[in-house]
Amino acid sequence: MPCIPLLFAVVFSLPGCRSGREPAAPAAPDSPAATPDSQLPAPALPALPALPALPALPALPVPAPAPESTLSLAPVVCSWGGAGPSAPPGTAPTDVPDAWVIAMIDVRAERDVAGLRLESLELLDDAGAVVARAQLPGELRVAPPGRATNDYSSWGTEPFDGSIGAVSSVRLWLHAALDTRLAAVGTPVRYRAELVADDGARHVVEGPVESPWATAGPAPAP
């Protein structure tokens, strides 16, 4: 019996018997260590085809600069009304205008101006709606210095040829028939006039409209 423990001691002292597993095989000599996948070189990707060149965009036209303003306009007065017996005897009242507008505007030129003319004149109500328009070309004359603002007559005015010298001022007198019958004009409160010169520059002036002047009725029938 004393031999049995001695036998077990000899068996368990042998390699691989203590854990019940075979001993690991020794690494082969000169065997290189395994390289992790993350350190492997990436395969070369095929070259992408070159993209076609985009066509050149056409050059955008550069707008011409607006003509430099050479005029300053200031409203003086504007009124409207009839012109007495506007229809000659035997003529239907609708054949001739029976409503007219007159305005005076101060114009100052910084440089020589040529071909200045009236492009439009509108009468506006308190909501800004157009109630009547001047029929062009109308009259454009030069009022004498010191003309009273309540004097709408053409007395003392001179023809205006559209020219204003540099660094000078004139008071223009505008007179034109309206495109609306007198009874349908309503109650205009403001006017807007546009003047244009040969250089293409456009100039707008606005101002209040006075009460209509005294107006006689149409001519009596013969």
C-alpha positions in Angstrom: 0.0 0.0 0.0 2.7 2.5 0.6 3.6 2.2 -3.1 0.2 3.7 -4.3 0.9 7.3 -3.0 4.3 7.1 -4.4 2.8 6.0 -7.8 0.4 9.0 -7.9 3.2 11.4 -7.0 5.2 10.1 -9.9 2.3 10.4 -12.4 1.3 13.9 -11.4 4.9 15.0 -11.6 4.9 14.2 -15.4 4.4 17.2 -17.8 0.8 17.8 -18.7 -0.7 15.8 -15.9 -1.3 18.5 -13.3 -4.0 20.4 -15.2 -5.4 17.5 -17.1 -4.5 19.2 -20.5 -1.9 18.5 -23.1 1.1 20.9 -22.9 1.1 23.7 -25.5 3.4 23.0 -28.4 6.4 25.2 -28.5 6.4 27.9 -31.1 8.2 27.0 -34.2 11.6 28.7 -34.4 11.8 31.8 -36.6 8.0 32.0 -37.0 6.9 35.6 -37.6 4.2 37.0 -35.4 0.7 37.4 -37.0 -0.1 40.9 -38.2 -3.5 42.3 -37.1 -6.0 43.0 -40.0 -6.1 46.7 -39.1 -2.4 47.0 -40.0 -2.6 45.2 -43.3 -2.1 47.5 -46.4 -5.4 48.6 -48.1 -5.8 47.3 -51.6 -5.3 49.9 -54.3 -8.6 51.3 -55.7 -9.1 51.7 -59.4 -8.7 55.3 -60.7 -12.0 57.2 -61.2 -12.7 58.5 -64.7 -12.1 62.2 -65.1 -15.3 64.3 -65.0 -16.1 66.3 -68.1 -15.2 70.0 -68.0 -18.2 72.2 -67.3 -19.0 74.7 -70.1 -18.1 78.2 -69.3 -21.0 80.4 -68.2 -21.8 83.3 -70.5 -20.8 86.7 -69.2 -23.7 88.6 -67.8 -24.3 91.9 -69.4 -23.3 94.8 -67.2 -26.2 97.3 -67.1 -25.4 100.8 -68.1 -25.3 103.2 -65.2 -28.3 105.4 -64.9 -27.9 108.9 -66.1 -26.7 111.2 -63.3 -29.5 113.5 -62.2 -28.9 117.0 -63.3 -32.2 118.5 -62.3 -34.0 119.2 -59.0 -37.7 119.8 -59.1 -39.9 121.5 -56.5 -43.7 121.8 -56.6 -45.2 125.3 -56.5 -48.9 125.0 -57.1 -51.4 122.8 -59.0 -55.1 123.2 -59.6 -57.8 122.1 -62.0 -61.2 123.1 -63.3 -63.2 123.9 -66.4 -62.5 126.6 -69.0 -65.8 128.4 -69.3 -67.9 127.6 -72.3 -65.6 125.0 -73.8 -68.0 123.7 -76.4 -68.7 126.1 -79.3 -72.4 126.5 -80.3 -73.6 123.5 -82.2 -70.8 121.2 -80.9 -71.6 118.3 -78.6 -70.0 118.9 -75.2 -68.2 115.5 -75.3 -66.3 116.5 -78.5 -64.0 118.8 -76.7 -62.3 118.6 -73.2 -64.2 120.4 -70.4 -61.6 119.8 -67.6 -58.0 121.2 -67.5 -55.1 121.2 -65.1 -52.4 123.9 -64.5 -49.3 123.4 -62.4 -46.2 125.5 -61.8 -42.9 123.7 -60.9 -39.5 125.2 -60.0 -36.7 123.5 -61.9 -33.0 123.9 -61.2 -30.3 122.6 -63.5 -26.7 121.8 -62.4 -25.6 121.2 -66.0 -26.9 122.1 -69.4 -30.2 120.4 -70.1 -31.8 120.0 -73.5 -35.1 118.6 -74.7 -36.9 118.7 -71.4 -40.6 117.8 -71.9 -43.6 116.7 -70.0 -44.0 112.9 -70.0 -47.0 112.6 -67.7 -49.2 114.4 -65.2 -51.7 112.5 -63.0 -54.2 113.7 -60.4 -54.6 111.4 -57.4 -57.3 111.0 -54.8 -56.6 110.5 -51.0 -56.2 106.7 -51.6 -53.5 107.3 -54.2 -55.7 106.2 -57.1 -55.4 108.1 -60.4 -58.6 110.0 -61.1 -57.5 111.9 -64.2 -54.5 112.3 -66.5 -53.2 115.1 -68.6 -53.6 114.8 -72.4 -50.1 115.3 -73.9 -48.2 117.1 -75.1 -50.0 120.0 -73.4 -48.3 123.4 -72.9 -45.0 123.9 -71.2 -44.0 127.6 -70.7 -41.7 129.7 -68.5 -43.5 131.8 -65.9 -42.2 135.3 -65.2 -40.3 135.8 -62.0 -42.5 136.7 -59.0 -45.7 135.2 -60.5 -48.3 134.8 -57.8 -49.1 131.2 -57.0 -52.9 131.9 -57.4 -52.4 133.4 -60.9 -53.0 130.4 -63.3 -53.2 132.5 -66.4 -50.7 132.3 -69.3 -50.3 136.1 -69.2 -46.6 137.0 -69.2 -45.4 133.4 -69.8 -42.9 132.7 -72.6 -42.5 129.6 -74.7 -40.2 126.9 -73.3 -37.8 125.3 -75.8 -36.8 122.5 -73.5 -33.3 124.0 -72.6 -32.1 125.1 -69.2 -28.5 126.5 -68.8 -26.1 125.1 -66.2 -26.5 126.4 -62.6 -29.8 128.2 -63.4 -33.4 127.9 -62.4 -36.8 128.4 -64.2 -40.4 128.2 -63.1 -42.3 126.1 -65.6 -46.0 126.6 -66.2 -47.8 123.4 -67.3 -51.3 123.5 -68.9 -53.1 120.5 -70.4 -56.6 119.1 -70.9 -57.7 116.2 -68.7 -58.8 112.8 -70.1 -61.8 112.8 -67.7 -65.0 114.9 -67.9 -65.2 117.7 -65.4 -68.1 116.1 -63.5 -66.2 112.8 -63.1 -62.9 114.1 -61.8 -63.9 113.7 -58.2 -61.7 115.2 -55.5 -58.0 115.0 -56.3 -55.7 115.9 -53.5 -52.2 115.3 -55.0 -50.6 115.3 -58.4 -47.6 113.5 -59.8 -45.7 114.8 -62.9 -42.8 113.3 -64.7 -40.4 115.2 -67.0 -37.8 113.7 -69.3 -34.8 115.2 -71.1 -32.9 114.2 -74.2 -30.3 112.4 -72.1 -32.9 109.9 -70.9 -33.0 111.1 -67.3 -36.4 111.0 -65.8 -37.5 113.4 -63.1 -40.6 113.1 -60.9 -42.2 115.7 -58.8 -45.3 115.4 -56.5 -47.3 118.0 -54.7 -50.7 118.9 -53.3 -53.7 119.9 -55.5 -55.5 123.1 -54.7 -59.3 123.4 -54.8 -60.7 123.7 -58.3 -61.0 127.2 -59.7 -64.3 128.7 -60.4 -65.8 127.1 -63.5 -68.6 128.3 -65.8 -71.1 125.8 -67.3 -71.1 124.6 -70.9 -72.2 126.9 -73.7 -75.9 127.1 -74.2 -77.4 125.5 -77.2 -78.1 127.9 -80.1 
